[in-house]
């Protein structure tokens, strides 16, 4: 194991295994910008702190909340930017349930209704029993009634119309995002477009 790998492992232990005294009122996600200052994805604050510790991001905005490890106390990052020429950092938007909801604007891709995160699920357009994979190109946001109606069928078999074909995003579409039914944190507003209803 080389020095960089040892440092990466140490960072993971310090900020994933030994987090202490985090304020309960804090916002629990961090907005990640590309090196060109474009919204790229949303990550848990623990991951953002680890990226900062490893020198992979610069912190642009902080929440009014702090987290302590045995050796350091830091403000929780609200917005971070990827540094240029960071070797080994994965590019692109990470596939996750939250990022699928964000890509689709927290709207069901069958009926078009906008819902809170608790009212949504994700759906395999081509069911897994038909060979469908769990990835950007085969997963869409669906409300629970539409998901129950579709069941283990393709949209054509269920007589349902898919409003938009799923695709891998190149950046996180912040403008329509309601952040799981909550407003976008105020610390993010200078870095992304915000619809009037969320302002």
N, C-alpha and C positions, 0 to 999 in steps of 0.2 A: 504494500500500500504506500503510495507516494505522499508527499507533504500536503498537496492539495486535497487528496482524498481524506487524509486524517483530519484536516481542518473542516471539511464538509461534514464528516461524521460528528465532530465535536460540536459544530453548530447545531446539528439536528438534536443532539442530546441536551444542549443548553436551553434551547427555545421550544422544543417539543416535549421534553421529558421533565423539565424543572420549572415550569411557569408557576408563579406565585402571585397572590394578591391583585388579581386583575379586577378592576372596577366593574360592577354588575351593569352599570348604565352605559357602558361603551357600545359602540357600533361594532359588530363582529366581522366585518368584511373590509377588504382593502381593494381599491381600484388600481389596476396595473396598466400603465401606459407604455407604449412602444418607445423606442429611442427617438422617434419622430413626434412624440407627444400625442399619439392617437390612442384612444381607449382600446385595450386589447382583451382583458379579462378581469374577472373578480375572483379574488382568492381569500381564504380565511386569514385573519390577521396574524396567526401563528406562522403561516407560510411566508407572509410579507416580512416579518421580523427576521426569519431565517435567511431570506434572500438578502436583506440589508446587512446582516451580520457577515455573510459570505462575500459581500462586496459586489453583488450582482445588480443591485438597484440603488437609486438615490431617492431619499424620502423628500417629497415635495410638500405634503400637508400631513398634519398630525391631528388625532382626536385629543380631546381633553380627558385622557385616561392613560394610565401607566401600567406597565407589567414589570415584575421583578423576577430575576433569577438570583442564585446565590452571589453572583459577581457583578451584576449590572442592573440598573433600572432605566427603562426607556419608555418614551411616549409611544403609544400605539399608532402606527402609520395609517393614514387615511388614503393617501395617494402616493404611489411610487412610480418611478420611471426606470425602465430597463436601461442599463448602461450600454454604450456602443461596444461592439466587438467583445461581447461576453462569451467566451468559449464554453461550449457544453450546455448552454441554457436552451431548453426546448422552445422552439418557435411555434407560433400559432396559438389558437384559442384551445384550451384544454376542454375535452369532452366531459361534461358533467350534467346532472339534472338541472342545476341552477343555471348553467350557461345555455342549455337548450331552451329553458323558459325565457331567458333574456333574449336569445336570438329571435324567438317567435313573439316577443313583445307581451309575454304573459297572456296570450290569446290562443284559444283552441283553434287548431288548424283545420277543423271540420265545420264547426258552426260559427266561428269568428268571435265568440264571446270572450271578453277580457275578464280574467278571474284572479283571485289571490292565489298565492303559491299553495295554500292548503286545499284549494279546490281543484288543483291541476294534477295531472299525472303525465308520464310520457308514453307514447304509443309506438310500437313497431309497425310501420306502414306495411311492409311485407312481414307477416308473423314469423317468429322464430321456427315454428313447426314447418314453415314453407322454405326455410333456409335463410330467413332474414337475419341480418347482423345488428348488433347494438353499436351504432356509430352515427356520426353526423348525417350521413346520407340516407339513413333509414329510420330515424327517430324524429317524431314531431310532438309538440305539446298538444294535449287533449284534455278537455274537461271530463269529469267522471261520467256524466250521462252519455257522452259520445263514445267514450272508451268502452262502456258497457254495451252500447248498441253495436259497435263494430265487432267486439269480441275477437275471436281468433280467426279473423277473415281479412282479406284485402279490402281496400275501400270499394273497389268495383263489386266484389262479392256482397258487401254489406249495403250497396246502393248509396254510398256516401261520396261526396266530392271533397278531395283534398284541395284546400285553398291555395297552397304554395308548396312546391316540391322542396323537400329538405336538402340543404347543402352545407358544406363545411364553411363557416364564416372565417374571414381573414382578420376581423376585429370584432369587438363586442359592441353590439348596437345599443348604445346607452339611451338614445332619445326616447324610445317607447318603453323603456324598462321601468317598472314600478317597484323593483327591488322587493319582490315577494309581498306585494300589497302595501309596503311602506314607501314613503317618499325617498328619493335619492338623497343621501347625506349632503348637507350643505357644503362640506369640504370638497365634494366632487364637482360642484357646479361650474367652476371656472375651467374645467377640463373636458366637459362633454356638453352636447346639446341637450337641453331639457325642455320638454313640452310645457306649454303654459299651464296645464292642469297640475303639473308637478312642481311648478315654481312657487 
